[in-house]
Amino acid sequence: MLLSKFFYFLVVAGILSSTAISAQAALMTYHFNGMVESGLLLGETYDGHLSFDSVGLTRSGAESVGLTDLSFTVLSATYRLGDGIFPASAYFLDGVFIGTHYTVATTDVVFSLVAAAGTGLPDDRPYFAYDTTAGDAGTGSLIFVNEPASFALFAIGLAGLAVKRRRQTR
């Protein structure tokens, strides 16, 4: 009896983990933020999030996929995916996310999120850049954090199984 319960637990855990893995390989969301490190906007911060579908990635070489969602806030203004002047994409090198390319222009300034070049060198990182019509320009850091939604679902599933198993043994 104990062996069949253990087998049942392993089967359900396997199903949940494969579901979490397939969910992770589909819609991915990254949150990002940073601070301007040069130019007249020195010290200004920015943040946002972006999403994309990673199902078609081969995880080999340089690849890109179009973004499905983007929200970007800088200088108290929020820009969306449709506000960009070029189609926005997520970039990868051997399956590793290296950033995004997104550019939005206002009457006074152009803001860009720029992916790393994929060289693997320590200073090869994604960055933020801006250019103003007055001739000022600057760059800033850009840090991406993957949203752990699929991992949270997996953890909740395992916790539920543990509670169920504990109740059954009482």
C-alpha positions as CSV (number, residue, x, y, z in Angstrom):
1,M,0.0,0.0,0.0
2,L,2.8,2.4,0.9
3,L,4.6,1.6,-2.4
4,S,1.5,2.4,-4.4
5,K,1.0,5.8,-2.6
6,F,4.7,6.6,-3.3
7,F,4.3,5.6,-7.0
8,Y,1.2,7.8,-7.2
9,F,3.1,10.7,-5.7
10,L,6.0,10.3,-8.2
11,V,3.6,10.2,-11.2
12,V,1.7,13.3,-10.1
13,A,5.0,15.2,-9.3
14,G,6.3,14.2,-12.7
15,I,3.2,15.5,-14.4
16,L,3.3,18.8,-12.5
17,S,7.0,19.3,-13.2
18,S,6.6,18.6,-16.9
19,T,3.7,21.1,-16.9
20,A,5.9,23.7,-15.2
21,I,8.7,23.1,-17.7
22,S,6.4,23.4,-20.7
23,A,4.8,26.6,-19.3
24,Q,8.3,28.0,-18.8
25,A,9.2,27.3,-22.5
26,A,6.2,29.2,-23.8
27,L,5.3,32.7,-22.5
28,M,8.2,34.3,-20.7
29,T,8.0,37.6,-18.8
30,Y,11.0,39.7,-17.6
31,H,10.9,42.7,-15.4
32,F,13.6,45.3,-15.9
33,N,15.0,48.4,-14.3
34,G,18.0,50.7,-14.3
35,M,19.5,54.1,-13.7
36,V,20.9,56.6,-16.2
37,E,24.7,56.8,-15.6
38,S,25.7,59.7,-17.9
39,G,24.3,62.8,-19.5
40,L,21.9,65.4,-18.3
41,L,19.4,62.7,-17.1
42,L,22.1,61.3,-14.7
43,G,20.4,59.5,-11.8
44,E,17.0,59.2,-13.4
45,T,15.5,55.7,-13.1
46,Y,13.3,53.6,-15.4
47,D,11.6,50.3,-15.2
48,G,9.1,48.0,-16.9
49,H,8.3,44.5,-18.1
50,L,8.3,42.6,-21.4
51,S,6.9,39.3,-22.5
52,F,7.5,36.9,-25.5
53,D,6.7,33.4,-26.6
54,S,9.8,31.3,-26.6
55,V,8.3,28.1,-28.1
56,G,10.0,28.5,-31.5
57,L,13.6,28.9,-30.1
58,T,16.1,26.2,-31.0
59,R,18.5,27.3,-28.2
60,S,21.4,27.2,-30.7
61,G,23.3,30.3,-31.9
62,A,21.9,33.8,-32.1
63,E,18.1,34.0,-32.2
64,S,15.3,36.6,-31.7
65,V,11.6,36.5,-31.2
66,G,9.1,39.4,-31.4
67,L,7.7,40.7,-28.1
68,T,4.1,40.1,-27.2
69,D,3.9,42.8,-24.5
70,L,6.1,45.6,-23.2
71,S,5.6,48.4,-20.8
72,F,8.4,50.9,-20.1
73,T,8.3,53.9,-17.7
74,V,10.9,56.7,-17.8
75,L,10.6,60.4,-16.6
76,S,7.0,59.6,-15.4
77,A,5.8,58.6,-18.9
78,T,4.8,55.0,-19.7
79,Y,5.4,53.6,-23.2
80,R,3.8,50.4,-24.6
81,L,4.8,47.9,-27.2
82,G,2.8,49.8,-29.9
83,D,4.6,53.1,-29.2
84,G,7.9,51.8,-30.5
85,I,9.3,53.0,-33.8
86,F,10.6,49.6,-34.8
87,P,9.2,46.1,-34.0
88,A,10.6,45.1,-30.6
89,S,12.3,41.7,-30.2
90,A,13.9,39.6,-27.5
91,Y,17.4,38.3,-28.3
92,F,19.1,35.1,-27.3
93,L,22.5,33.4,-27.6
94,D,22.5,29.6,-27.3
95,G,19.1,29.9,-25.5
96,V,20.2,32.5,-23.0
97,F,18.2,35.7,-23.0
98,I,20.6,38.6,-23.6
99,G,18.1,41.5,-23.8
100,T,15.7,43.4,-26.0
101,H,15.7,46.0,-28.7
102,Y,13.0,48.6,-28.3
103,T,13.1,52.3,-29.3
104,V,10.5,55.0,-28.7
105,A,10.7,58.6,-29.8
106,T,9.0,61.7,-28.4
107,T,9.3,65.2,-29.8
108,D,12.3,65.9,-27.5
109,V,14.1,62.6,-26.9
110,V,14.6,59.1,-28.2
111,F,14.8,56.2,-25.6
112,S,16.2,52.8,-26.5
113,L,16.6,49.5,-24.7
114,V,19.5,47.7,-26.3
115,A,20.4,44.0,-26.0
116,A,23.9,42.7,-25.3
117,A,26.0,41.9,-28.3
118,G,26.5,38.3,-27.2
119,T,30.2,38.3,-27.1
120,G,30.3,36.8,-23.6
121,L,32.8,39.5,-22.4
122,P,32.2,40.9,-18.9
123,D,31.3,44.4,-20.2
124,D,28.9,42.9,-22.8
125,R,25.5,43.7,-21.1
126,P,22.2,45.1,-22.2
127,Y,21.8,48.8,-21.7
128,F,19.5,51.9,-21.9
129,A,20.4,54.8,-24.1
130,Y,18.9,58.2,-24.9
131,D,19.4,61.1,-27.3
132,T,17.8,64.5,-27.1
133,T,17.0,67.0,-29.8
134,A,19.2,69.4,-27.9
135,G,22.3,67.2,-28.4
136,D,22.5,65.5,-25.1
137,A,23.0,61.8,-24.9
138,G,23.5,59.2,-22.2
139,T,23.4,55.5,-21.2
140,G,22.4,53.5,-18.2
141,S,22.3,50.1,-16.7
142,L,19.6,47.6,-17.6
143,I,18.9,44.7,-15.4
144,F,16.4,41.9,-16.3
145,V,14.8,39.5,-13.9
146,N,12.8,36.5,-15.1
147,E,9.3,36.3,-13.6
148,P,9.2,32.9,-11.7
149,A,5.5,32.2,-12.3
150,S,6.0,28.7,-13.6
151,F,8.3,27.8,-10.6
152,A,5.6,29.1,-8.2
153,L,3.0,26.9,-9.8
154,F,5.3,23.9,-9.5
155,A,5.9,24.7,-5.8
156,I,2.2,25.1,-5.1
157,G,1.5,21.7,-6.7
158,L,4.2,20.0,-4.7
159,A,2.9,21.6,-1.5
160,G,-0.6,20.4,-2.3
161,L,0.6,16.9,-2.8
162,A,2.5,17.0,0.5
163,V,-0.6,18.1,2.4
164,K,-2.8,15.5,0.7
165,R,-0.2,12.8,1.5
166,R,0.0,13.9,5.1
167,R,-3.8,13.9,5.5
168,Q,-4.0,10.3,4.0
169,T,-1.4,9.0,6.5
170,R,-3.4,10.2,9.5
